[in-house]
């Protein structure tokens, strides 16, 4: 650990132990949580969650940390590693599993790309988010197949009684801008929440410590512009005291550059070939209709039908001018992905202590791509391909509570994939949590999860392998929650995961099933709310990942950090000034050469520490506030992938007004 990092950790401990306290009251928000299409239909927290691990981020947490999108909101969650690689899109890895192993849900609707199973967290704005629920490891089988790494469920806001509004504007360096607004309202029968946002960035600054290369200057990051617009609406109507319906709509569009490798060299086997790429258009549309009905005999029925479409235009150019496509390797891809389907759940309390849930789900996933590629002769070769698969299944969950101190859960799901050669497999979860003392809860779970190969892994023209088999993971988890004095909670979780037939690219860049991977580690999370005005949290995540495939040359799996330490504090001074401070330290992650030649070589990526600070001052009875902050306050020069530097210090400021 460097001297700078040691000093920062000491500062964190001082802040944790020595901040004085004030007394203010928190005002009610002009919205509530939209629960109509929540996947788990039980009115109480299901044992499948209490026997595992769940992290929650509220809308107030998001505002206090100054996050502008989902990526920034998830940075400090234990077990999550944010990684920006060659595609230029941040990836959200959980406990060593890739983004494609993480189910992203918006009010229960799948948001993962149907082609590669991934998602862009920067495309999810925060103004409509009421809560983010993160379930690492084995989540409930009621979510369906996949999610071997975990589930990220975004629960949106809905309007409350009266009419309320919000307006925010934020500016960054280099003419960057973020604007957000929403209006909401409700009466006895109807509720509505409508929001919009616009983000525009020309480029981002590199750290002053970055050393200029042949392909990258020492100030502004090449091809790092990003633009996004979002519109969102939640509408709901109560038909009767027992029945209600709702609709969710979301539209997004934009474009962005993909910053190229900065350190390309023919003599460096660890660098990738430099590419000049852009996403010149991206447009997404989501529509969801949900219903809920409570019968006279206390059967709760919930269902949702949805369609989620994403179109994109990507281009690979000849050089850094980004305006010609005449040389070998230049190409254009127009892709359209659509996932549509339904999810229905029925829940009933069987007796005073038991409850059963049954879920039916069906997803139709379509992908089509057309464009061209320049061959070695300089000729244009047209490309057109399309695929369609159906994914459906049934799942059931039984929860049992004994004397309000011991809770059991048993779940089973069977999943089917319809394609050229059909697949089917099953998943299950067994869990228990026990209040062994009034202040102590212990929990344990064992689960099997199944993930079918993505369309890209099966049918990609360059890398696909139609012979791939489903991935299977076996999860063992043991944890404890201990309540301590001064409203403090300590969460400790240990996990052990065996992954069979794990799909990754081989040395020849083809997707293949790897015999066995192992992921094990521990997460420690400490939270404290000593007063209404001081929140403190610290976490430490350790991950050990191994490739146990026969004949593999790898030891640790690449780009999976072993250590992650976070600290954050939020404090409100007596005169209304709010302070948010957070620190992220990541260490011990490795990567391997990419030249495809023996022997396989390994290097260690530099450790890094990033500090963020935000100050905001409220006026006019908390209706108006101004704020300023700095991301990467100490201007750390760091990378999450080799040759792809991240932003240096970024100063920003803005205002918020609500009524």
VENCORNOR-V352135 format. One record per backbone hydrogen bond with DSSP energy under -0.5 kcal/mol. NH is the residue of the N-H (numbers start at 0). CO is the residue of the C=O. E is the energy in kcal/mol with one decimal. If there is no record, write none. Layout:
nh;co;e
NH;CO;E
NH;CO;E
This chain:
nh;co;e
5;1;-2.4
6;2;-2.3
7;3;-2.0
8;4;-2.3
9;5;-2.0
10;6;-2.4
11;7;-2.3
12;8;-2.1
13;9;-2.2
14;10;-2.7
15;11;-2.4
16;12;-1.7
17;13;-2.6
18;14;-0.9
31;157;-2.4
33;155;-2.9
34;32;-0.8
37;34;-1.4
40;38;-0.7
48;45;-1.5
49;45;-1.8
50;46;-2.7
51;48;-0.9
54;133;-2.9
56;131;-2.4
58;129;-1.5
61;57;-1.9
62;58;-2.2
63;59;-2.6
64;60;-2.0
65;61;-0.9
65;62;-0.7
66;61;-1.6
69;120;-1.2
69;123;-1.8
70;120;-0.7
72;68;-1.6
73;69;-1.5
73;70;-0.6
74;70;-0.5
74;71;-0.6
76;73;-1.5
79;76;-1.8
80;92;-2.7
82;90;-2.2
84;82;-0.7
84;88;-0.7
87;84;-1.6
90;82;-2.6
92;80;-2.4
92;90;-0.8
93;96;-1.6
94;78;-2.7
96;93;-2.4
100;97;-2.0
101;98;-2.0
102;100;-0.5
102;149;-2.3
103;101;-0.6
104;102;-0.6
104;151;-2.7
105;108;-2.4
106;104;-0.6
106;153;-2.8
108;105;-1.7
110;103;-2.8
111;103;-0.5
112;117;-3.9
116;112;-2.0
120;89;-0.6
120;118;-0.7
122;119;-1.6
123;120;-1.0
124;122;-0.8
125;67;-0.6
128;125;-1.5
129;154;-2.5
130;154;-2.1
131;56;-2.6
132;130;-0.5
132;152;-2.8
133;54;-3.3
133;131;-0.6
134;132;-0.5
134;150;-3.0
135;133;-0.6
136;148;-2.3
138;136;-0.9
142;139;-1.6
143;140;-2.0
145;449;-3.6
148;100;-2.6
149;100;-1.1
150;134;-1.9
151;102;-3.2
152;132;-2.9
152;150;-0.5
153;104;-3.3
153;151;-0.6
154;130;-3.0
154;152;-0.6
155;153;-0.5
156;127;-1.9
157;31;-2.2
159;29;-0.8
161;185;-1.9
163;183;-3.3
165;181;-2.2
166;656;-2.6
167;179;-2.8
168;654;-1.6
169;177;-2.3
170;652;-2.8
171;175;-2.2
172;650;-0.5
175;172;-0.6
176;199;-2.6
177;169;-2.7
178;197;-2.6
179;167;-2.4
180;195;-2.1
181;165;-2.0
182;193;-2.5
183;163;-2.7
184;191;-2.3
185;161;-1.4
186;189;-2.7
190;235;-2.1
191;184;-2.7
192;233;-2.3
193;182;-2.6
194;231;-2.6
195;180;-2.5
196;229;-2.0
197;178;-2.3
198;227;-3.0
199;176;-2.7
200;225;-2.4
201;173;-0.7
205;218;-3.0
209;206;-1.6
211;209;-0.5
212;215;-2.8
214;261;-0.7
220;203;-2.8
223;220;-0.9
225;200;-2.3
226;254;-2.7
227;198;-2.3
228;252;-2.5
229;196;-2.4
230;250;-2.6
231;194;-2.6
232;248;-2.4
233;192;-2.8
234;246;-2.8
235;190;-2.4
236;244;-2.7
237;188;-2.8
238;236;-0.8
238;242;-0.9
239;242;-2.0
243;291;-2.1
244;236;-2.5
245;289;-2.3
246;234;-3.0
247;287;-2.4
248;232;-2.5
249;285;-2.2
250;230;-2.8
251;283;-2.4
252;228;-1.9
253;281;-1.9
254;226;-1.6
255;278;-2.5
256;224;-2.3
257;276;-1.8
258;256;-0.6
261;642;-2.2
267;264;-1.3
268;266;-0.7
270;267;-1.2
275;316;-0.5
276;257;-0.6
276;274;-0.7
277;314;-2.2
278;255;-2.9
279;277;-0.8
279;312;-1.6
280;312;-1.2
281;253;-1.8
282;310;-2.9
283;251;-3.0
284;308;-2.5
285;249;-2.7
286;306;-2.3
287;247;-2.2
288;304;-2.6
289;245;-2.6
290;302;-2.2
291;243;-2.3
292;300;-2.5
293;241;-2.1
294;292;-0.6
294;298;-2.6
297;294;-1.6
299;297;-0.6
299;346;-3.0
300;292;-2.9
300;298;-0.6
301;344;-2.7
302;290;-1.9
303;342;-1.9
304;288;-2.4
305;340;-2.5
306;286;-2.1
307;338;-2.7
308;284;-3.1
309;336;-2.6
310;282;-3.3
311;334;-2.3
312;280;-2.9
313;332;-2.5
314;277;-2.4
315;330;-3.1
316;275;-3.5
316;314;-0.5
317;323;-2.3
321;318;-1.7
328;373;-2.2
329;326;-2.1
330;315;-1.3
331;371;-2.6
332;313;-2.7
333;369;-2.8
334;311;-2.6
334;332;-0.6
335;367;-2.6
336;309;-2.7
337;365;-2.3
338;307;-2.4
339;363;-1.9
340;305;-2.1
341;361;-1.7
342;303;-2.4
343;359;-2.8
344;301;-3.3
345;357;-2.6
346;299;-2.8
347;355;-2.2
348;297;-0.6
349;347;-0.7
349;353;-1.0
350;353;-1.1
354;398;-2.3
355;347;-2.5
356;396;-2.8
357;345;-2.4
358;394;-3.2
359;343;-2.7
360;392;-2.1
361;341;-2.2
362;390;-3.8
363;339;-3.3
364;362;-0.6
364;388;-3.0
365;337;-3.0
365;363;-0.5
366;386;-2.6
367;335;-2.0
368;384;-3.2
369;333;-2.2
370;382;-2.4
371;331;-1.5
372;380;-2.0
373;329;-2.9
374;372;-0.5
374;378;-2.7
377;374;-1.9
380;372;-3.2
380;378;-0.5
381;379;-0.6
382;370;-2.9
384;368;-2.9
386;366;-2.7
388;364;-2.5
389;417;-1.9
390;362;-3.4
391;415;-2.1
392;360;-2.4
393;413;-1.8
394;358;-2.4
395;411;-2.6
396;356;-2.6
397;409;-2.5
398;354;-3.0
399;407;-2.2
400;352;-2.5
401;405;-3.4
402;400;-0.6
404;401;-2.2
405;401;-1.9
406;432;-2.4
407;399;-3.1
408;430;-2.1
409;397;-2.0
410;428;-2.5
411;395;-2.2
412;426;-2.7
413;393;-2.6
414;424;-3.2
415;391;-2.9
416;422;-2.9
417;389;-3.1
418;416;-0.7
422;416;-2.5
424;414;-2.1
426;412;-2.7
427;447;-1.5
428;410;-1.7
429;445;-2.8
430;408;-2.2
431;443;-2.5
432;406;-2.0
433;441;-2.8
434;404;-2.7
435;433;-1.4
435;439;-0.6
436;439;-1.6
439;436;-1.5
440;480;-2.5
441;433;-2.5
442;478;-2.4
443;431;-2.6
444;476;-2.2
445;429;-2.6
446;474;-2.1
447;427;-2.2
448;472;-2.5
450;470;-2.3
454;113;-0.8
455;114;-3.3
457;453;-1.8
458;454;-3.2
459;455;-2.0
463;459;-2.2
464;456;-2.6
467;464;-1.6
470;450;-2.9
471;499;-2.1
472;448;-2.3
473;497;-2.5
474;446;-2.9
474;472;-0.5
475;495;-2.4
476;444;-2.3
477;493;-2.4
478;442;-2.7
479;491;-2.5
480;440;-2.8
481;489;-2.8
482;438;-2.9
482;480;-0.5
483;487;-3.6
487;483;-1.3
488;526;-2.7
489;481;-2.6
490;488;-0.5
490;524;-3.3
491;479;-2.6
492;522;-2.5
493;477;-3.3
494;520;-2.3
495;475;-2.3
496;518;-3.4
497;473;-2.1
498;496;-0.5
498;516;-2.8
499;471;-3.4
499;497;-0.5
500;513;-0.6
500;514;-1.3
501;513;-1.4
503;501;-0.6
503;511;-1.8
505;509;-2.7
508;505;-1.9
510;462;-2.4
511;503;-2.1
513;501;-3.2
513;511;-0.5
516;498;-2.7
517;545;-2.5
518;496;-2.6
519;543;-2.2
520;494;-2.1
521;541;-1.5
522;492;-2.7
523;539;-2.7
524;490;-2.9
525;537;-3.1
526;488;-2.4
527;535;-2.6
528;486;-1.5
529;533;-0.5
530;533;-0.8
533;530;-1.0
534;569;-2.5
535;527;-2.8
536;567;-2.2
537;525;-2.3
538;565;-2.2
539;523;-2.3
540;563;-2.7
541;521;-2.8
542;561;-2.1
543;519;-3.3
544;542;-0.5
545;517;-2.4
546;554;-1.5
547;515;-2.2
547;545;-0.8
551;548;-2.0
554;555;-0.6
558;589;-3.3
559;556;-0.6
561;586;-0.7
561;587;-2.2
562;586;-2.1
563;540;-1.9
564;584;-2.8
565;538;-2.3
566;582;-1.9
567;536;-2.4
568;580;-2.4
569;534;-2.5
570;578;-2.3
571;532;-1.7
572;570;-0.6
572;576;-3.3
575;572;-2.2
577;615;-3.6
578;570;-2.8
579;613;-2.9
580;568;-2.3
581;611;-2.3
582;566;-2.8
583;609;-2.5
584;564;-2.9
585;607;-2.5
586;562;-2.1
588;604;-0.5
590;602;-2.4
592;600;-1.8
593;268;-3.1
602;590;-2.7
604;588;-2.7
607;585;-2.2
609;583;-2.8
611;581;-2.5
612;629;-2.1
613;579;-2.6
614;627;-3.1
615;577;-2.2
616;625;-2.8
617;575;-0.8
618;623;-3.6
622;618;-0.7
622;619;-1.6
623;618;-1.9
624;655;-2.5
625;616;-2.0
626;653;-2.6
627;614;-2.5
628;651;-2.5
629;612;-2.8
630;649;-2.4
632;610;-3.4
634;631;-2.4
637;635;-0.8
639;643;-0.7
643;640;-1.8
645;637;-2.4
647;204;-3.0
649;630;-2.4
651;628;-2.3
652;170;-1.9
653;626;-2.6
654;168;-2.1
655;624;-2.6
656;166;-2.7
657;622;-2.6
658;164;-2.0
